């Protein structure tokens, strides 16, 4: 990151606020273990327990906003 910031003095864009909030409070999202693969011209995901790949399938918007804006961690 230091090297990036040396070259980009304006800083780094905050491009994934949901990922940042989930890192603090994983309970924001409901996750499902899936296999991800190409289908036709896009990508798809199919349930596959035990594969080790997890995606978010639902978001608690109130918990997301409270975590991102108020710093709540879900352990209060």
Phi and psi restraints in degrees (value plus and minus 20) as a CYANA .aco file:
   2 UNK   PHI     -78.5   -38.5
   2 UNK   PSI     -63.6   -23.6
   3 UNK   PHI     -83.2   -43.2
   3 UNK   PSI     -62.4   -22.4
   4 UNK   PHI     -79.2   -39.2
   4 UNK   PSI     -67.0   -27.0
   5 UNK   PHI     -87.7   -47.7
   5 UNK   PSI     -47.8    -7.8
   6 UNK   PHI     -83.8   -43.8
   6 UNK   PSI     -54.7   -14.7
   7 UNK   PHI    -110.6   -70.6
   7 UNK   PSI     -41.2    -1.2
   8 UNK   PHI    -146.6  -106.6
   8 UNK   PSI      62.2   102.2
   9 UNK   PHI     -80.2   -40.2
   9 UNK   PSI     -44.7    -4.7
  10 UNK   PHI     -92.9   -52.9
  10 UNK   PSI     -33.5     6.5
  11 UNK   PHI      83.3   123.3
  11 UNK   PSI    -192.2  -152.2
  12 UNK   PHI    -130.4   -90.4
  12 UNK   PSI     116.3   156.3
  13 UNK   PHI     -90.5   -50.5
  13 UNK   PSI     124.4   164.4
  14 UNK   PHI    -109.2   -69.2
  14 UNK   PSI      66.6   106.6
  15 UNK   PHI    -112.7   -72.7
  15 UNK   PSI     -31.1     8.9
  16 UNK   PHI    -160.2  -120.2
  16 UNK   PSI      53.9    93.9
  17 UNK   PHI     -81.0   -41.0
  17 UNK   PSI     -51.8   -11.8
  18 UNK   PHI     -84.7   -44.7
  18 UNK   PSI     -63.6   -23.6
  19 UNK   PHI     -81.6   -41.6
  19 UNK   PSI     -60.1   -20.1
  20 UNK   PHI     -84.0   -44.0
  20 UNK   PSI     -63.9   -23.9
  21 UNK   PHI     -86.0   -46.0
  21 UNK   PSI     -59.3   -19.3
  22 UNK   PHI     -87.5   -47.5
  22 UNK   PSI     -50.7   -10.7
  23 UNK   PHI     -83.2   -43.2
  23 UNK   PSI     -51.5   -11.5
  24 UNK   PHI    -104.8   -64.8
  24 UNK   PSI     -58.9   -18.9
  25 UNK   PHI    -159.4  -119.4
  25 UNK   PSI      67.0   107.0
  26 UNK   PHI     -80.3   -40.3
  26 UNK   PSI     -39.7     0.3
  27 UNK   PHI     -89.3   -49.3
  27 UNK   PSI     -27.3    12.7
  28 UNK   PHI     -81.6   -41.6
  28 UNK   PSI     -56.4   -16.4
  29 UNK   PHI    -133.6   -93.6
  29 UNK   PSI     133.4   173.4
  30 UNK   PHI    -118.3   -78.3
  30 UNK   PSI     112.3   152.3
  31 UNK   PHI    -133.3   -93.3
  31 UNK   PSI     134.8   174.8
  32 UNK   PHI    -155.4  -115.4
  32 UNK   PSI     119.1   159.1
  33 UNK   PHI    -103.1   -63.1
  33 UNK   PSI     104.3   144.3
  34 UNK   PHI    -160.7  -120.7
  34 UNK   PSI     144.4   184.4
  35 UNK   PHI    -123.0   -83.0
  35 UNK   PSI     109.8   149.8
  36 UNK   PHI    -124.9   -84.9
  36 UNK   PSI     111.5   151.5
  37 UNK   PHI    -173.5  -133.5
  37 UNK   PSI     141.0   181.0
  38 UNK   PHI     -91.4   -51.4
  38 UNK   PSI     121.4   161.4
  39 UNK   PHI    -160.0  -120.0
  39 UNK   PSI     100.4   140.4
  40 UNK   PHI      36.2    76.2
  40 UNK   PSI    -139.3   -99.3
  41 UNK   PHI    -121.8   -81.8
  41 UNK   PSI     -10.9    29.1
  42 UNK   PHI    -156.4  -116.4
  42 UNK   PSI    -178.8  -138.8
  43 UNK   PHI    -140.4  -100.4
  43 UNK   PSI     133.9   173.9
  44 UNK   PHI    -161.7  -121.7
  44 UNK   PSI     146.9   186.9
  45 UNK   PHI    -156.3  -116.3
  45 UNK   PSI     115.7   155.7
  46 UNK   PHI    -147.5  -107.5
  46 UNK   PSI     118.7   158.7
  47 UNK   PHI     -73.6   -33.6
  47 UNK   PSI     113.3   153.3
  48 UNK   PHI    -174.8  -134.8
  48 UNK   PSI      63.4   103.4
  49 UNK   PHI     -75.5   -35.5
  49 UNK   PSI     119.4   159.4
  50 UNK   PHI      68.0   108.0
  50 UNK   PSI     -22.5    17.5
  51 UNK   PHI    -102.1   -62.1
  51 UNK   PSI     -42.5    -2.5
  52 UNK   PHI      70.3   110.3
  52 UNK   PSI     -18.4    21.6
  53 UNK   PHI    -126.0   -86.0
  53 UNK   PSI     102.4   142.4
  54 UNK   PHI    -138.4   -98.4
  54 UNK   PSI     118.6   158.6
  55 UNK   PHI    -147.5  -107.5
  55 UNK   PSI     136.0   176.0
  56 UNK   PHI    -102.5   -62.5
  56 UNK   PSI     117.3   157.3
  57 UNK   PHI    -141.0  -101.0
  57 UNK   PSI     -29.5    10.5
  58 UNK   PHI    -176.5  -136.5
  58 UNK   PSI     131.6   171.6
  59 UNK   PHI    -149.7  -109.7
  59 UNK   PSI     114.6   154.6
  60 UNK   PHI    -108.5   -68.5
  60 UNK   PSI      80.2   120.2
  61 UNK   PHI     -82.0   -42.0
  61 UNK   PSI     -59.2   -19.2
  62 UNK   PHI     -83.7   -43.7
  62 UNK   PSI     -64.0   -24.0
  63 UNK   PHI     -84.7   -44.7
  63 UNK   PSI     -56.8   -16.8
  64 UNK   PHI     -81.5   -41.5
  64 UNK   PSI     -70.9   -30.9
  65 UNK   PHI     -83.4   -43.4
  65 UNK   PSI     -63.2   -23.2
  66 UNK   PHI     -83.9   -43.9
  66 UNK   PSI     -56.6   -16.6
  67 UNK   PHI     -92.0   -52.0
  67 UNK   PSI     -66.8   -26.8
  68 UNK   PHI     -89.1   -49.1
  68 UNK   PSI     -63.2   -23.2
  69 UNK   PHI    -115.8   -75.8
  69 UNK   PSI     -49.4    -9.4
  70 UNK   PHI    -130.4   -90.4
  70 UNK   PSI     -26.9    13.1
  71 UNK   PHI      56.2    96.2
  71 UNK   PSI      -2.5    37.5
  72 UNK   PHI     -90.7   -50.7
  72 UNK   PSI     122.5   162.5
  73 UNK   PHI    -128.1   -88.1
  73 UNK   PSI     -23.0    17.0
  74 UNK   PHI      67.5   107.5
  74 UNK   PSI     -26.0    14.0
  75 UNK   PHI    -124.1   -84.1
  75 UNK   PSI     -10.3    29.7
